[in-house]
Amino acid sequence: MTQPLPPGLLPPDLPRLEPLRAWHAMWLTLIDQAITDIKRQEAEREEGQKRRPPPPEWTIEHALGGPHLLTAVHTGDCWLLRHSGRMASVDRATARQALADDVELCGFCRPDTALGTID
């Protein structure tokens, strides 16, 4: 059993109630579509996070002159190179060799500590 509406809450006649219902139905459709879009975007973002390859273990930064001019060794997740295009992923042995060849090390991520090459 439905409870009676408070007086004056809605118009008492069909010519005014029907457009009001159509207006709200239109808004519910728009809101439902927005909810669907947001859920789809979140699902795509989560799928992208799952498929993203892991960061490299080590990176070597190179100078603007080219990849043959090595400037510094970094850990793979160093924030200094996060958006830089001047880096190359390398393995542990290559990173250790670069440090042995006197390529500078990053003072922020301290790859020498992670590589175990501190004297």
BAROKOL-901645 format. One record per atom (N, C-alpha, C): x, y, z. Coordinates in Angstrom, 3 decimals. Example, Ala and Ser with C-alpha at 12.3 -4.5 7.8 and 13.67 -1.06 7.14 Angstrom:
BEGIN
[pt [13.190 -5.690 7.800]] [pt [12.300 -4.500 7.800]] [pt [13.200 -3.300 7.800]] [pt [12.850 -2.250 7.080]] [pt [13.670 -1.060 7.140]] [pt [12.900 0.030 7.870]] 
***
This chain:
BEGIN
[pt [0.844 -1.180 0.000]] [pt [0.000 0.000 0.000]] [pt [0.888 1.240 0.000]] [pt [0.636 2.155 -0.925]] [pt [1.429 3.371 -1.013]] [pt [0.844 4.440 -0.114]] [pt [1.721 5.252 0.408]] [pt [1.279 6.348 1.272]] [pt [0.904 7.542 0.404]] [pt [-0.061 8.309 0.818]] [pt [-0.449 9.484 0.039]] [pt [0.666 10.526 0.054]] [pt [0.792 11.228 -1.080]] [pt [1.805 12.279 -1.198]] [pt [1.373 13.519 -0.416]] [pt [2.330 14.259 0.100]] [pt [1.964 15.501 0.767]] [pt [1.284 16.444 -0.236]] [pt [0.313 17.199 0.206]] [pt [-0.393 18.097 -0.711]] [pt [0.557 19.124 -1.327]] [pt [0.390 19.361 -2.641]] [pt [1.180 20.373 -3.325]] [pt [2.539 19.905 -3.801]] [pt [2.906 18.643 -3.521]] [pt [4.218 18.144 -3.943]] [pt [4.288 17.996 -5.468]] [pt [3.246 17.487 -6.080]] [pt [3.177 17.309 -7.526]] [pt [1.905 17.960 -8.063]] [pt [1.912 18.327 -9.342]] [pt [0.682 18.875 -9.913]] [pt [-0.412 17.807 -9.910]] [pt [-1.667 18.200 -9.766]] [pt [-2.752 17.222 -9.638]] [pt [-3.343 16.756 -10.969]] [pt [-2.809 17.200 -12.124]] [pt [-3.445 16.858 -13.387]] [pt [-2.429 16.271 -14.376]] [pt [-2.938 15.451 -15.335]] [pt [-2.099 14.775 -16.323]] [pt [-1.355 15.721 -17.257]] [pt [-1.954 16.806 -17.745]] [pt [-1.207 17.667 -18.661]] [pt [0.085 18.227 -18.064]] [pt [0.168 18.320 -16.763]] [pt [1.414 18.798 -16.139]] [pt [2.278 17.648 -15.632]] [pt [1.678 16.527 -15.244]] [pt [2.453 15.391 -14.743]] [pt [3.219 14.665 -15.852]] [pt [2.618 14.502 -17.024]] [pt [3.277 13.758 -18.096]] [pt [4.560 14.423 -18.593]] [pt [4.571 15.746 -18.851]] [pt [5.862 16.357 -19.231]] [pt [6.901 16.287 -18.111]] [pt [6.433 16.381 -16.875]] [pt [7.346 16.281 -15.737]] [pt [7.994 14.893 -15.708]] [pt [7.193 13.847 -15.954]] [pt [7.724 12.495 -15.990]] [pt [8.704 12.331 -17.160]] [pt [8.371 12.862 -18.321]] [pt [9.254 12.770 -19.483]] [pt [10.586 13.469 -19.210]] [pt [10.524 14.629 -18.575]] [pt [11.735 15.387 -18.236]] [pt [12.650 14.575 -17.316]] [pt [12.066 13.997 -16.289]] [pt [12.871 13.211 -15.342]] [pt [13.363 11.910 -15.964]] [pt [12.570 11.291 -16.837]] [pt [13.022 10.089 -17.534]] [pt [14.232 10.413 -18.411]] [pt [14.202 11.575 -19.080]] [pt [15.327 11.993 -19.901]] [pt [16.586 12.137 -19.036]] [pt [16.459 12.767 -17.878]] [pt [17.606 12.953 -17.010]] [pt [18.113 11.623 -16.457]] [pt [17.210 10.711 -16.125]] [pt [17.643 9.392 -15.652]] [pt [18.416 8.652 -16.745]] [pt [17.995 8.769 -17.983]] [pt [18.716 8.149 -19.096]] [pt [20.115 8.736 -19.217]] [pt [20.224 10.054 -19.124]] [pt [21.538 10.707 -19.212]] [pt [22.443 10.303 -18.047]] [pt [21.880 10.240 -16.856]] [pt [22.663 9.852 -15.675]] [pt [23.112 8.406 -15.796]] [pt [22.202 7.521 -16.228]] [pt [22.579 6.116 -16.411]] [pt [23.694 5.968 -17.441]] [pt [23.642 6.734 -18.516]] [pt [24.690 6.679 -19.542]] [pt [26.028 7.165 -18.980]] [pt [25.983 8.238 -18.171]] [pt [27.216 8.746 -17.555]] [pt [27.812 7.709 -16.610]] [pt [26.976 7.032 -15.847]] [pt [27.452 5.988 -14.928]] [pt [28.084 4.849 -15.718]] [pt [27.439 4.429 -16.804]] [pt [27.971 3.359 -17.650]] [pt [29.324 3.757 -18.235]] [pt [29.436 4.995 -18.709]] [pt [30.695 5.470 -19.287]] [pt [31.819 5.472 -18.256]] [pt [31.527 5.939 -17.063]] [pt [32.548 6.007 -16.007]] [pt [32.983 4.600 -15.606]] [pt [32.047 3.675 -15.474]] [pt [32.400 2.293 -15.125]] [pt [33.265 1.674 -16.221]] [pt [32.964 1.948 -17.498]] [pt [33.750 1.423 -18.604]] [pt [35.167 1.997 -18.573]] [pt [35.284 3.310 -18.322]] [pt [36.601 3.944 -18.258]] [pt [37.428 3.371 -17.118]] [pt [36.799 3.137 -15.961]] [pt [37.523 2.570 -14.822]] [pt [37.988 1.148 -15.134]] [pt [37.129 0.367 -15.804]] [pt [37.516 -0.997 -16.167]] [pt [38.677 -0.979 -17.159]] [pt [38.647 -0.048 -18.120]] [pt [39.748 0.067 -19.079]] [pt [41.038 0.485 -18.388]] [pt [40.935 1.404 -17.433]] [pt [42.120 1.854 -16.695]] [pt [42.719 0.698 -15.897]] [pt [41.856 -0.093 -15.230]] [pt [42.353 -1.231 -14.460]] [pt [43.010 -2.266 -15.376]] [pt [42.409 -2.517 -16.531]] [pt [42.984 -3.468 -17.478]] [pt [44.339 -2.964 -17.985]] [pt [44.429 -1.667 -18.231]] [pt [45.695 -1.087 -18.654]] [pt [46.772 -1.237 -17.586]] [pt [46.395 -1.060 -16.325]] [pt [47.362 -1.231 -15.234]] [pt [47.845 -2.677 -15.156]] [pt [46.928 -3.632 -15.384]] [pt [47.310 -5.048 -15.332]] [pt [48.255 -5.402 -16.471]] [pt [48.034 -4.808 -17.645]] [pt [48.831 -5.145 -18.822]] [pt [50.131 -4.355 -18.926]] [pt [50.286 -3.312 -18.118]] [pt [51.496 -2.498 -18.186]] [pt [52.694 -3.344 -17.786]] [pt [53.741 -3.304 -18.595]] [pt [54.923 -4.096 -18.239]] [pt [55.584 -3.521 -16.982]] [pt [56.258 -4.368 -16.238]] [pt [56.929 -3.864 -15.034]] [pt [58.055 -2.915 -15.428]] [pt [58.422 -2.003 -14.532]] [pt [59.528 -1.097 -14.858]] [pt [60.829 -1.891 -14.969]] [pt [61.776 -1.386 -15.742]] [pt [63.051 -2.095 -15.847]] [pt [63.762 -2.075 -14.502]] [pt [64.635 -3.027 -14.296]] [pt [65.362 -3.065 -13.027]] [pt [66.414 -1.956 -12.962]] [pt [67.043 -1.680 -14.100]] [pt [68.094 -0.657 -14.168]] [pt [67.947 0.132 -15.454]] [pt [68.348 1.387 -15.417]] [pt [68.353 2.215 -16.619]] [pt [69.651 3.009 -16.664]] [pt [70.040 3.332 -17.891]] [pt [71.199 4.198 -18.083]] [pt [70.722 5.402 -18.875]] [pt [70.983 6.563 -18.329]] [pt [70.609 7.819 -18.981]] [pt [71.694 8.187 -19.977]] [pt [71.269 8.713 -21.114]] [pt [72.259 9.172 -22.084]] [pt [72.057 10.649 -22.367]] [pt [73.115 11.279 -22.872]] [pt [73.097 12.718 -23.133]] [pt [72.291 13.017 -24.388]] [pt [72.032 14.285 -24.607]] [pt [71.278 14.704 -25.780]] [pt [71.999 14.363 -27.074]] [pt [73.297 14.174 -27.017]] [pt [74.072 13.872 -28.214]] [pt [73.830 12.486 -28.773]] [pt [73.251 11.601 -27.999]] [pt [72.962 10.263 -28.504]] [pt [73.169 9.199 -27.454]] [pt [72.712 7.976 -27.755]] [pt [72.769 6.896 -26.768]] [pt [74.184 6.411 -26.463]] [pt [75.168 6.810 -27.249]] [pt [76.548 6.397 -26.975]] [pt [77.200 7.275 -25.900]] [pt [76.585 8.400 -25.539]] [pt [77.122 9.293 -24.503]] [pt [76.379 9.045 -23.188]] [pt [76.889 8.107 -22.410]] [pt [76.220 7.736 -21.165]] [pt [76.498 8.778 -20.094]] [pt [75.457 9.160 -19.365]] [pt [75.655 10.187 -18.348]] [pt [75.416 9.693 -16.933]] [pt [74.494 8.744 -16.722]] [pt [74.227 8.294 -15.354]] [pt [73.510 6.956 -15.338]] [pt [73.754 6.204 -14.268]] [pt [73.068 4.934 -14.025]] [pt [71.973 5.195 -13.000]] [pt [70.801 4.620 -13.235]] [pt [69.648 4.786 -12.343]] [pt [69.012 3.433 -12.069]] [pt [68.265 3.354 -10.963]] [pt [67.389 2.201 -10.785]] [pt [66.223 2.370 -11.746]] [pt [65.536 1.301 -12.049]] [pt [64.463 1.351 -13.035]] [pt [63.283 2.217 -12.636]] [pt [63.091 2.419 -11.346]] [pt [61.940 3.213 -10.898]] [pt [62.333 4.622 -10.434]] [pt [63.492 5.091 -10.837]] [pt [63.951 6.424 -10.424]] [pt [62.997 7.484 -10.950]] [pt [62.565 8.361 -10.087]] [pt [61.589 9.389 -10.475]] [pt [62.194 10.446 -11.389]] [pt [63.513 10.573 -11.413]] [pt [64.136 11.565 -12.290]] [pt [63.934 11.247 -13.766]] [pt [63.844 9.971 -14.087]] [pt [63.734 9.574 -15.492]] [pt [62.336 9.109 -15.874]] [pt [61.381 9.299 -15.006]] [pt [60.039 8.767 -15.244]] [pt [59.475 9.204 -16.594]] [pt [59.686 10.443 -16.981]] [pt [59.124 10.943 -18.225]] [pt [60.209 11.304 -19.246]] [pt [61.395 10.849 -19.013]] [pt [62.496 11.178 -19.913]] [pt [62.559 10.178 -21.059]] [pt [62.880 10.657 -22.203]] [pt [63.093 9.771 -23.337]] [pt [64.556 9.419 -23.502]] [pt [65.386 9.882 -22.582]] [pt [66.835 9.687 -22.707]] [pt [67.311 8.593 -21.766]] [pt [66.715 7.429 -21.856]] [pt [67.158 6.330 -21.011]] [pt [67.033 5.026 -21.760]] [pt [67.798 4.074 -21.338]] [pt [67.746 2.738 -21.920]] [pt [67.682 1.732 -20.783]] [pt [66.842 0.735 -20.929]] [pt [66.763 -0.341 -19.942]] [pt [67.972 -1.240 -20.109]] [pt [68.552 -1.614 -18.990]] [pt [69.716 -2.505 -19.032]] [pt [69.586 -3.563 -17.947]] [pt [70.398 -4.617 -18.068]] [pt [70.395 -5.647 -17.038]] [pt [71.398 -5.278 -15.938]] [pt [71.417 -6.074 -14.896]] [pt [72.264 -5.809 -13.733]] [pt [73.747 -5.758 -14.107]] [pt [74.178 -6.691 -14.934]] [pt [75.608 -6.745 -15.312]] [pt [76.019 -5.487 -16.077]] [pt [75.164 -5.026 -16.970]] [pt [75.486 -3.818 -17.734]] [pt [75.525 -2.600 -16.818]] [pt [74.610 -2.523 -15.868]] [pt [74.607 -1.401 -14.919]] [pt [75.879 -1.416 -14.074]] [pt [76.268 -2.595 -13.598]] [pt [77.505 -2.702 -12.800]] [pt [78.720 -2.319 -13.635]] [pt [78.743 -2.750 -14.903]] [pt [79.866 -2.427 -15.774]] [pt [79.936 -0.925 -16.024]] [pt [78.780 -0.281 -16.206]] [pt [78.760 1.167 -16.421]] [pt [79.321 1.893 -15.207]] [pt [78.956 1.439 -14.007]] [pt [79.527 2.054 -12.799]] [pt [81.029 1.817 -12.725]] [pt [81.470 0.628 -13.116]] [pt [82.910 0.328 -13.117]] [pt [83.647 1.182 -14.145]] [pt [82.946 1.561 -15.231]] [pt [83.537 2.405 -16.272]] [pt [83.419 3.892 -15.942]] [pt [83.128 4.205 -14.701]] [pt [83.039 5.578 -14.192]] [pt [81.888 6.393 -14.779]] [pt [80.825 5.737 -15.193]] [pt [79.609 6.478 -15.532]] [pt [79.012 6.929 -14.207]] [pt [78.569 8.161 -14.139]] [pt [78.046 8.700 -12.875]] [pt [76.845 7.892 -12.398]] [pt [76.607 7.968 -11.111]] [pt [75.420 7.333 -10.555]] [pt [74.453 8.401 -10.085]] [pt [73.194 8.072 -10.108]] [pt [72.157 9.006 -9.679]] [pt [72.244 9.189 -8.165]] [pt [72.252 10.429 -7.730]] [pt [72.330 10.704 -6.302]] [pt [71.002 10.545 -5.584]] [pt [69.916 10.385 -6.335]] [pt [68.595 10.250 -5.716]] [pt [68.209 8.788 -5.506]] [pt [68.358 7.968 -6.550]] [pt [67.931 6.569 -6.421]] [pt [69.056 5.657 -5.923]] [pt [70.283 6.141 -5.923]] [pt [71.454 5.424 -5.407]] [pt [71.572 3.992 -5.945]] [pt [71.817 3.829 -7.249]] [pt [71.938 2.482 -7.811]] [pt [73.118 1.696 -7.260]] [pt [74.135 2.396 -6.773]] [pt [75.287 1.682 -6.204]] [pt [74.876 0.896 -4.967]] [pt [73.946 1.438 -4.195]] [pt [73.455 0.733 -3.016]] [pt [72.689 -0.506 -3.426]] [pt [71.801 -0.356 -4.398]] [pt [70.993 -1.489 -4.851]] [pt [71.851 -2.544 -5.566]] [pt [72.898 -2.113 -6.258]] [pt [73.770 -3.044 -6.957]] [pt [74.806 -3.687 -6.035]] [pt [74.948 -3.131 -4.849]] [pt [75.933 -3.683 -3.910]] [pt [77.353 -3.356 -4.277]] [pt [77.583 -2.168 -4.864]] [pt [78.943 -1.804 -5.294]] [pt [79.560 -0.710 -4.432]] [pt [78.969 -0.411 -3.291]] [pt [79.529 0.623 -2.424]] [pt [80.813 0.093 -1.790]] [pt [81.843 0.909 -1.823]] [pt [83.134 0.518 -1.220]] [pt [83.110 0.757 0.263]] 
***
